Amino acid sequence: MIHPLILVVDDEQNIRELARMYLEQEGYQVATARDGAEALRQIQTLRPALVILDLMLPEVDGWEVCRRVRASSDLPILMLTARDDDVDKIVGLELGADDYLTKPFNPRELVARVRAILRRSSRKAEQTQPLRVGNVVIDPARREVTVGGQAVTLRSKEFDLLLTLAEHQGIVLSREKLLELVWGYDFPGQTRTVDVHIAQLREHLAQSTVSIETVWGIGYKLVANG
């Protein structure tokens, strides 16, 4: 059995070693990098299954690493931030990070999030048939979306969220359920992640015949308007 390789990128040695210890206990292979430049080299040479990426890095910061990775790859990224700052999290998510965790963190939660992200990534390969809602066509195999025949570029989690809503067209999904289906976990207090991605999706779908409706006090649903 081949165990996934996780790349841990952080300039603090104690964080790197703590993550390594807990991830290796779960059977993962682990490589580490101390700065953004080293991380980019490791990503190219090692081809990890997932990157745990601190934002505040020397040489090249985590935002720039994320930006460069997303320019050519859907490599899963779990972002670490030392500040409980929504701006950091929102910017990271907008750049394409799959999830975030605020330091100091519970290492067991770190492992749980890694497992959830990898599980979600493996499910992508099982989805192959294009799905049409209104004038929106979602192609899971190519991970492409068109609106009225025109290509729309979505980030990785935006695509996953749209696909999940389309698979449950007309059904109200709570924020907690969307966390479970799209991100693969259910941790209280993380529903802001869903709201950020919903807002981004609405912008992308502005010219479409579908809409994401808010059902107050419950969640969201995707509906075709024509």
Contacts in CASP RR format, 6 or more apart in sequence:
PFRMAT RR
TARGET T0000
AUTHOR 0000-0000-0000
METHOD contacts of the structure
MODEL  1
MIHPLILVVDDEQNIRELARMYLEQEGYQVATARDGAEALRQIQTLRPAL
VILDLMLPEVDGWEVCRRVRASSDLPILMLTARDDDVDKIVGLELGADDY
LTKPFNPRELVARVRAILRRSSRKAEQTQPLRVGNVVIDPARREVTVGGQ
AVTLRSKEFDLLLTLAEHQGIVLSREKLLELVWGYDFPGQTRTVDVHIAQ
LREHLAQSTVSIETVWGIGYKLVANG
3 27 0 8 1.000
3 28 0 8 1.000
3 29 0 8 1.000
4 28 0 8 1.000
4 29 0 8 1.000
4 48 0 8 1.000
4 49 0 8 1.000
4 50 0 8 1.000
4 118 0 8 1.000
5 28 0 8 1.000
5 29 0 8 1.000
5 30 0 8 1.000
5 31 0 8 1.000
5 46 0 8 1.000
5 47 0 8 1.000
5 48 0 8 1.000
5 49 0 8 1.000
6 23 0 8 1.000
6 28 0 8 1.000
6 29 0 8 1.000
6 30 0 8 1.000
6 31 0 8 1.000
6 48 0 8 1.000
6 49 0 8 1.000
6 50 0 8 1.000
6 51 0 8 1.000
6 52 0 8 1.000
6 114 0 8 1.000
7 30 0 8 1.000
7 31 0 8 1.000
7 32 0 8 1.000
7 33 0 8 1.000
7 39 0 8 1.000
7 42 0 8 1.000
7 43 0 8 1.000
7 46 0 8 1.000
7 48 0 8 1.000
7 50 0 8 1.000
7 51 0 8 1.000
7 52 0 8 1.000
8 15 0 8 1.000
8 16 0 8 1.000
8 19 0 8 1.000
8 20 0 8 1.000
8 23 0 8 1.000
8 30 0 8 1.000
8 31 0 8 1.000
8 32 0 8 1.000
8 33 0 8 1.000
8 52 0 8 1.000
9 32 0 8 1.000
9 33 0 8 1.000
9 34 0 8 1.000
9 35 0 8 1.000
9 36 0 8 1.000
9 38 0 8 1.000
9 39 0 8 1.000
9 42 0 8 1.000
9 51 0 8 1.000
9 52 0 8 1.000
9 53 0 8 1.000
9 54 0 8 1.000
9 57 0 8 1.000
9 62 0 8 1.000
9 65 0 8 1.000
10 16 0 8 1.000
10 19 0 8 1.000
10 32 0 8 1.000
10 34 0 8 1.000
10 52 0 8 1.000
10 54 0 8 1.000
10 57 0 8 1.000
10 80 0 8 1.000
11 34 0 8 1.000
11 35 0 8 1.000
11 54 0 8 1.000
11 56 0 8 1.000
11 57 0 8 1.000
11 58 0 8 1.000
12 54 0 8 1.000
13 34 0 8 1.000
15 54 0 8 1.000
15 80 0 8 1.000
15 103 0 8 1.000
16 32 0 8 1.000
16 34 0 8 1.000
18 107 0 8 1.000
19 30 0 8 1.000
19 52 0 8 1.000
19 107 0 8 1.000
19 110 0 8 1.000
20 30 0 8 1.000
20 32 0 8 1.000
21 107 0 8 1.000
22 107 0 8 1.000
22 108 0 8 1.000
22 110 0 8 1.000
22 111 0 8 1.000
23 30 0 8 1.000
23 110 0 8 1.000
23 111 0 8 1.000
23 114 0 8 1.000
24 30 0 8 1.000
26 111 0 8 1.000
26 115 0 8 1.000
28 114 0 8 1.000
31 42 0 8 1.000
31 46 0 8 1.000
31 48 0 8 1.000
33 39 0 8 1.000
33 41 0 8 1.000
33 42 0 8 1.000
34 58 0 8 1.000
35 57 0 8 1.000
35 58 0 8 1.000
35 59 0 8 1.000
35 60 0 8 1.000
36 57 0 8 1.000
36 58 0 8 1.000
36 59 0 8 1.000
36 60 0 8 1.000
36 61 0 8 1.000
36 62 0 8 1.000
36 64 0 8 1.000
36 65 0 8 1.000
37 59 0 8 1.000
37 60 0 8 1.000
38 59 0 8 1.000
39 51 0 8 1.000
39 53 0 8 1.000
39 57 0 8 1.000
39 60 0 8 1.000
39 62 0 8 1.000
39 65 0 8 1.000
40 60 0 8 1.000
40 65 0 8 1.000
40 68 0 8 1.000
40 69 0 8 1.000
42 48 0 8 1.000
43 51 0 8 1.000
43 69 0 8 1.000
43 75 0 8 1.000
48 75 0 8 1.000
49 76 0 8 1.000
49 118 0 8 1.000
49 121 0 8 1.000
50 75 0 8 1.000
50 76 0 8 1.000
50 77 0 8 1.000
50 78 0 8 1.000
50 114 0 8 1.000
50 117 0 8 1.000
50 118 0 8 1.000
50 121 0 8 1.000
51 69 0 8 1.000
51 75 0 8 1.000
51 76 0 8 1.000
51 77 0 8 1.000
51 78 0 8 1.000
52 78 0 8 1.000
52 80 0 8 1.000
52 110 0 8 1.000
52 114 0 8 1.000
53 62 0 8 1.000
53 65 0 8 1.000
53 66 0 8 1.000
53 77 0 8 1.000
53 78 0 8 1.000
53 79 0 8 1.000
53 80 0 8 1.000
53 97 0 8 1.000
54 62 0 8 1.000
54 79 0 8 1.000
54 80 0 8 1.000
54 81 0 8 1.000
54 82 0 8 1.000
54 103 0 8 1.000
55 61 0 8 1.000
55 62 0 8 1.000
55 63 0 8 1.000
55 79 0 8 1.000
55 80 0 8 1.000
55 81 0 8 1.000
55 82 0 8 1.000
55 88 0 8 1.000
55 92 0 8 1.000
56 62 0 8 1.000
56 81 0 8 1.000
56 82 0 8 1.000
57 65 0 8 1.000
62 79 0 8 1.000
63 91 0 8 1.000
63 92 0 8 1.000
63 95 0 8 1.000
66 77 0 8 1.000
66 79 0 8 1.000
66 92 0 8 1.000
66 95 0 8 1.000
66 96 0 8 1.000
66 97 0 8 1.000
67 95 0 8 1.000
69 75 0 8 1.000
69 77 0 8 1.000
70 95 0 8 1.000
70 96 0 8 1.000
70 155 0 8 1.000
70 156 0 8 1.000
74 143 0 8 1.000
74 156 0 8 1.000
76 98 0 8 1.000
76 117 0 8 1.000
76 118 0 8 1.000
76 121 0 8 1.000
76 156 0 8 1.000
77 96 0 8 1.000
77 97 0 8 1.000
77 98 0 8 1.000
77 99 0 8 1.000
78 97 0 8 1.000
78 98 0 8 1.000
78 99 0 8 1.000
78 100 0 8 1.000
78 101 0 8 1.000
78 110 0 8 1.000
78 113 0 8 1.000
78 114 0 8 1.000
78 117 0 8 1.000
79 89 0 8 1.000
79 92 0 8 1.000
79 93 0 8 1.000
79 97 0 8 1.000
79 99 0 8 1.000
79 100 0 8 1.000
79 101 0 8 1.000
80 100 0 8 1.000
80 101 0 8 1.000
80 102 0 8 1.000
80 103 0 8 1.000
80 105 0 8 1.000
81 88 0 8 1.000
81 89 0 8 1.000
81 100 0 8 1.000
81 101 0 8 1.000
81 102 0 8 1.000
81 103 0 8 1.000
82 102 0 8 1.000
82 103 0 8 1.000
83 102 0 8 1.000
84 102 0 8 1.000
86 192 0 8 1.000
89 100 0 8 1.000
89 192 0 8 1.000
89 193 0 8 1.000
89 196 0 8 1.000
90 196 0 8 1.000
92 100 0 8 1.000
93 100 0 8 1.000
93 157 0 8 1.000
93 193 0 8 1.000
93 196 0 8 1.000
93 197 0 8 1.000
94 155 0 8 1.000
94 196 0 8 1.000
94 200 0 8 1.000
95 155 0 8 1.000
96 155 0 8 1.000
96 156 0 8 1.000
96 157 0 8 1.000
98 117 0 8 1.000
98 120 0 8 1.000
98 156 0 8 1.000
98 157 0 8 1.000
98 183 0 8 1.000
99 113 0 8 1.000
99 116 0 8 1.000
99 117 0 8 1.000
99 183 0 8 1.000
99 193 0 8 1.000
100 193 0 8 1.000
101 109 0 8 1.000
101 110 0 8 1.000
101 113 0 8 1.000
109 187 0 8 1.000
112 185 0 8 1.000
113 185 0 8 1.000
116 183 0 8 1.000
116 184 0 8 1.000
116 185 0 8 1.000
117 183 0 8 1.000
117 184 0 8 1.000
119 184 0 8 1.000
120 160 0 8 1.000
120 182 0 8 1.000
120 183 0 8 1.000
120 184 0 8 1.000
124 140 0 8 1.000
124 143 0 8 1.000
124 160 0 8 1.000
127 140 0 8 1.000
127 141 0 8 1.000
127 163 0 8 1.000
128 140 0 8 1.000
128 141 0 8 1.000
129 140 0 8 1.000
129 141 0 8 1.000
130 137 0 8 1.000
130 138 0 8 1.000
130 139 0 8 1.000
130 140 0 8 1.000
130 141 0 8 1.000
131 137 0 8 1.000
131 138 0 8 1.000
131 140 0 8 1.000
131 163 0 8 1.000
131 166 0 8 1.000
131 167 0 8 1.000
132 138 0 8 1.000
133 166 0 8 1.000
133 169 0 8 1.000
133 210 0 8 1.000
133 222 0 8 1.000
133 224 0 8 1.000
134 208 0 8 1.000
134 209 0 8 1.000
134 210 0 8 1.000
134 224 0 8 1.000
134 225 0 8 1.000
134 226 0 8 1.000
135 147 0 8 1.000
135 148 0 8 1.000
135 149 0 8 1.000
135 208 0 8 1.000
135 209 0 8 1.000
135 210 0 8 1.000
136 145 0 8 1.000
136 146 0 8 1.000
136 147 0 8 1.000
136 148 0 8 1.000
136 162 0 8 1.000
136 166 0 8 1.000
136 205 0 8 1.000
136 208 0 8 1.000
136 209 0 8 1.000
136 210 0 8 1.000
137 145 0 8 1.000
137 146 0 8 1.000
137 148 0 8 1.000
137 149 0 8 1.000
138 144 0 8 1.000
138 145 0 8 1.000
138 159 0 8 1.000
138 162 0 8 1.000
138 163 0 8 1.000
138 166 0 8 1.000
139 145 0 8 1.000
140 163 0 8 1.000
143 159 0 8 1.000
144 151 0 8 1.000
145 151 0 8 1.000
145 152 0 8 1.000
145 154 0 8 1.000
145 159 0 8 1.000
145 162 0 8 1.000
145 204 0 8 1.000
146 152 0 8 1.000
147 204 0 8 1.000
147 205 0 8 1.000
147 207 0 8 1.000
147 208 0 8 1.000
148 208 0 8 1.000
152 204 0 8 1.000
152 205 0 8 1.000
154 162 0 8 1.000
154 201 0 8 1.000
154 204 0 8 1.000
155 200 0 8 1.000
157 182 0 8 1.000
157 183 0 8 1.000
157 197 0 8 1.000
158 197 0 8 1.000
158 200 0 8 1.000
158 201 0 8 1.000
158 204 0 8 1.000
160 182 0 8 1.000
161 178 0 8 1.000
161 182 0 8 1.000
161 194 0 8 1.000
161 197 0 8 1.000
161 198 0 8 1.000
161 201 0 8 1.000
162 201 0 8 1.000
162 205 0 8 1.000
162 222 0 8 1.000
164 173 0 8 1.000
164 178 0 8 1.000
164 181 0 8 1.000
164 182 0 8 1.000
165 173 0 8 1.000
165 212 0 8 1.000
165 220 0 8 1.000
165 221 0 8 1.000
165 222 0 8 1.000
166 222 0 8 1.000
168 221 0 8 1.000
168 222 0 8 1.000
169 221 0 8 1.000
169 222 0 8 1.000
169 223 0 8 1.000
169 224 0 8 1.000
170 221 0 8 1.000
170 222 0 8 1.000
170 223 0 8 1.000
171 221 0 8 1.000
172 215 0 8 1.000
172 218 0 8 1.000
172 219 0 8 1.000
172 220 0 8 1.000
172 221 0 8 1.000
173 181 0 8 1.000
173 219 0 8 1.000
173 220 0 8 1.000
173 221 0 8 1.000
174 218 0 8 1.000
174 219 0 8 1.000
175 191 0 8 1.000
175 194 0 8 1.000
175 195 0 8 1.000
175 219 0 8 1.000
175 220 0 8 1.000
176 186 0 8 1.000
176 191 0 8 1.000
178 194 0 8 1.000
178 219 0 8 1.000
178 220 0 8 1.000
179 185 0 8 1.000
179 186 0 8 1.000
179 187 0 8 1.000
179 190 0 8 1.000
179 191 0 8 1.000
179 193 0 8 1.000
179 194 0 8 1.000
180 186 0 8 1.000
182 194 0 8 1.000
183 190 0 8 1.000
183 193 0 8 1.000
194 220 0 8 1.000
198 212 0 8 1.000
198 220 0 8 1.000
201 212 0 8 1.000
202 211 0 8 1.000
202 212 0 8 1.000
205 211 0 8 1.000
205 212 0 8 1.000
209 224 0 8 1.000
209 225 0 8 1.000
209 226 0 8 1.000
210 222 0 8 1.000
210 223 0 8 1.000
210 224 0 8 1.000
210 225 0 8 1.000
211 222 0 8 1.000
211 223 0 8 1.000
211 225 0 8 1.000
212 220 0 8 1.000
212 221 0 8 1.000
212 222 0 8 1.000
213 220 0 8 1.000
213 221 0 8 1.000
213 222 0 8 1.000
213 223 0 8 1.000
214 220 0 8 1.000
215 221 0 8 1.000
END
